[in-house]
């Protein structure tokens, strides 16, 4: 694929401490991006691979083209599982200059992988071992002198290889419901840091750009969660969080803003930046908020619990489910409850929200459709690099997005073809 | 007529940066854009939008929006953002006149946070 990507596949051998770039053509035989990653996963199964990548449209003006992926063997399911790289991490993954990153083996000492402008470095992470994800994000950004670096990191829970571990993206809970954070811990991989100032070329840039501009006027531009989710009765999740809401945030290139920044250490109405250093949390996991809200938690208690989980590197969704039945208010009690989750907790994939056929895609967001529909949406979303939630809930025509792949990269895709790619890759 | 910002309407999607970058480079990148999302204080939920013109920066801070002359900013030693390529060293907004288009950052903004006045 000459367009929409540049550079080669990066192979990182953690045991040897080496990085090597290999040509991409062979890897694309199974299809673009995630299907290719699944084939690489099988090919390198003996090395317990962890693979990062992005979709065809990731990082462009295509609506909601924020999505990248992490793929590895889930300690929960035992099979390959995908976690989304959303917010700005998916786009930064592509802009960092690598089409895909295959991480093999385990490092003898703690390291983090620093990908920037086509350069890959393994950096000693001794100094940040044991730090939570907020401290890790700050440390990496300070060390590299760039506050816009996207940091996929694990906290102490990931280092302990707990089944409840999840990687965080910068400071916030991710959609890693498959305990890929524990896989990072097993690899002694504290973080993957991303920054890229590159350019993504389309095969027919003018046609591509004009088509994406033509799509936008018909799409929703909702702020908050409730446009996509039902739950918590009258007023939904937004009314429940309402007293704490500071602002709404989008992921990269998304017309909708379903991340909610809440403040509970400062008046949410304070707009300046000269107040407290850590005023609150960006709620990125509506499923977690639903578990806690339905369990009778107050929005402040729930937000503090979600912060504690994101910091520790606990899967915010599964962790919230674990503690939802006993609402807490006092920060000390909440911290203790989250701390108690940090052991090797039993953490089955939530019943009724389990992985769809093949076990690849997790319950990142509350289920809003059947398992088959969710599977179909996810397949298309990861190939395209478009948020699955947006694809499922926005009313965007999937065919319109699939057709963008022609001016983008000269690739003709349809839903049937995408299913075949996954079937072939899994065969 | 110039591009202005309603900072509290902005949700930080960066489509404005991408559209401007496309206008500059015919590729998708944010390094050349004359409009820049200020997102360096992520942990505080603090975010704004900066537009560079030939004479000034229009700075859309959440606590208020205002234009500041480039000379004043340079005297203060401001970098105009935390990016590896600060906005002060980028090209000024040409309102997309060279492409014969309406300002693309305004056209693409899903929240109407950028507007012309």
HADDOCK unambig.tbl for C-alpha pairs under 7 A between the chains (distance, minus, plus):
assign (segid A and resid 60 and name CA) (segid B and resid 28 and name CA) 5.83 0.50 0.50
assign (segid A and resid 61 and name CA) (segid B and resid 15 and name CA) 6.44 0.50 0.50
assign (segid A and resid 61 and name CA) (segid B and resid 18 and name CA) 6.64 0.50 0.50
assign (segid A and resid 146 and name CA) (segid B and resid 82 and name CA) 6.96 0.50 0.50
assign (segid A and resid 147 and name CA) (segid B and resid 40 and name CA) 5.39 0.50 0.50
assign (segid A and resid 147 and name CA) (segid B and resid 82 and name CA) 6.36 0.50 0.50
assign (segid A and resid 148 and name CA) (segid B and resid 40 and name CA) 6.05 0.50 0.50
assign (segid A and resid 148 and name CA) (segid B and resid 83 and name CA) 6.86 0.50 0.50
assign (segid A and resid 171 and name CA) (segid B and resid 43 and name CA) 6.99 0.50 0.50
assign (segid A and resid 197 and name CA) (segid B and resid 31 and name CA) 6.07 0.50 0.50
assign (segid A and resid 198 and name CA) (segid B and resid 29 and name CA) 6.26 0.50 0.50
assign (segid A and resid 199 and name CA) (segid B and resid 27 and name CA) 5.90 0.50 0.50
assign (segid A and resid 199 and name CA) (segid B and resid 28 and name CA) 5.34 0.50 0.50
assign (segid A and resid 199 and name CA) (segid B and resid 29 and name CA) 4.68 0.50 0.50
assign (segid A and resid 200 and name CA) (segid B and resid 27 and name CA) 5.56 0.50 0.50
assign (segid A and resid 200 and name CA) (segid B and resid 28 and name CA) 4.81 0.50 0.50
assign (segid A and resid 200 and name CA) (segid B and resid 29 and name CA) 6.47 0.50 0.50
assign (segid A and resid 201 and name CA) (segid B and resid 27 and name CA) 4.93 0.50 0.50
assign (segid A and resid 201 and name CA) (segid B and resid 28 and name CA) 6.48 0.50 0.50
assign (segid A and resid 202 and name CA) (segid B and resid 27 and name CA) 6.83 0.50 0.50
assign (segid A and resid 205 and name CA) (segid B and resid 26 and name CA) 6.39 0.50 0.50
assign (segid A and resid 205 and name CA) (segid B and resid 27 and name CA) 6.84 0.50 0.50
assign (segid A and resid 213 and name CA) (segid B and resid 108 and name CA) 6.76 0.50 0.50
assign (segid A and resid 221 and name CA) (segid B and resid 110 and name CA) 5.92 0.50 0.50
assign (segid A and resid 221 and name CA) (segid B and resid 111 and name CA) 6.54 0.50 0.50
assign (segid A and resid 248 and name CA) (segid B and resid 11 and name CA) 5.95 0.50 0.50
assign (segid A and resid 249 and name CA) (segid B and resid 11 and name CA) 4.57 0.50 0.50
assign (segid A and resid 249 and name CA) (segid B and resid 12 and name CA) 5.99 0.50 0.50
assign (segid A and resid 250 and name CA) (segid B and resid 11 and name CA) 5.37 0.50 0.50
assign (segid A and resid 250 and name CA) (segid B and resid 12 and name CA) 5.78 0.50 0.50
assign (segid A and resid 250 and name CA) (segid B and resid 13 and name CA) 5.15 0.50 0.50
assign (segid A and resid 251 and name CA) (segid B and resid 13 and name CA) 5.81 0.50 0.50
assign (segid A and resid 252 and name CA) (segid B and resid 13 and name CA) 4.73 0.50 0.50
assign (segid A and resid 252 and name CA) (segid B and resid 14 and name CA) 6.27 0.50 0.50
assign (segid A and resid 253 and name CA) (segid B and resid 13 and name CA) 4.75 0.50 0.50
assign (segid A and resid 253 and name CA) (segid B and resid 14 and name CA) 5.98 0.50 0.50
assign (segid A and resid 253 and name CA) (segid B and resid 15 and name CA) 5.22 0.50 0.50
assign (segid A and resid 254 and name CA) (segid B and resid 13 and name CA) 5.73 0.50 0.50
assign (segid A and resid 255 and name CA) (segid B and resid 110 and name CA) 5.29 0.50 0.50
assign (segid A and resid 257 and name CA) (segid B and resid 11 and name CA) 6.32 0.50 0.50
assign (segid A and resid 261 and name CA) (segid B and resid 45 and name CA) 6.34 0.50 0.50
assign (segid A and resid 271 and name CA) (segid B and resid 62 and name CA) 5.58 0.50 0.50
assign (segid A and resid 271 and name CA) (segid B and resid 63 and name CA) 5.28 0.50 0.50
assign (segid A and resid 272 and name CA) (segid B and resid 62 and name CA) 6.70 0.50 0.50
assign (segid A and resid 272 and name CA) (segid B and resid 63 and name CA) 5.57 0.50 0.50
assign (segid A and resid 273 and name CA) (segid B and resid 44 and name CA) 6.88 0.50 0.50
assign (segid A and resid 273 and name CA) (segid B and resid 46 and name CA) 6.28 0.50 0.50
assign (segid A and resid 277 and name CA) (segid B and resid 44 and name CA) 6.50 0.50 0.50
assign (segid A and resid 278 and name CA) (segid B and resid 43 and name CA) 6.30 0.50 0.50
assign (segid A and resid 278 and name CA) (segid B and resid 44 and name CA) 5.90 0.50 0.50
assign (segid A and resid 279 and name CA) (segid B and resid 44 and name CA) 5.97 0.50 0.50
